[in-house]
Amino acid sequence: MRKIGIILMTFLGFSCKTKTNKESIKKVELDFINSFYKNENEEEIEFCRITKDSLNYRQIEGKISLNKEYNTFQEIKTNKIILESEIDSIKSELKAENYRENFDNISKVIFVQIQPKSENDLKVLDLRHSIEGKIHKELTNKKLGEWMAGDIGPGGANMLFDVNNWNKSFEIIMKVLSNENLLEKSLILKRLNTAEDDWNYEIIYPIDFNGIFNQM
């Protein structure tokens, strides 16, 4: 499989780009309770995740594959409201169907792509530096991870973070994006490693993302 990667770029001064933010970070009403996977290979990955927003628990099932251009294609097959009391039985059923919980066999990498309206590359670059600096600061302060790489491309402003806890790191990232009024313009993805040097991505925000994701 042809590797689609992120071009490493020099990270320009968090200290000079990031000011102390005394404002509290906004509460984001979305929690990822559990994620399950099976048939994990470079051709396709099936997933099922259980989420909770301000109103409902949801069971979301789908599959991830690559299209002819080697872009990620995510297809949602099921998105239904469930009861909290059903979660344990759903987890048992998934395990019986050979789903496994979590997908952190090699590393934990979160990909954030911001899709700004501006077509000015310098403005997008400045935005990327600013946001990845703020996320890096929050992750390192809480000992959850750090900035890893970033670039800009046809998909938008791309940034990667190496983390040690999926759910806590997602929560931090979503709060930072919400605080900057960028959450609705952003995609958040979990890297799923199918081999030491091969992977695809699960688009976990928006939770109902259905379609093609350009990694570049």
WONORWO-V816044 format. One record per helix or strand of 2 or more residues. SS is the DSSP state (alpha for helix, beta for strand). FROM is the first residue (numbers start at 1). TO is the last residue. If there is no record, write none. Layout:
ss = (SS,SS)
from = (FROM,FROM)
to = (TO,TO)
//
This chain:
ss = (alpha,beta,beta,beta,beta,alpha,beta,beta,alpha,beta,beta,alpha,alpha,beta,beta,beta)
from = (14,30,44,57,72,84,100,109,121,145,156,166,183,186,198,211)
to = (17,38,53,66,82,96,101,114,141,153,163,179,185,195,205,213)
//
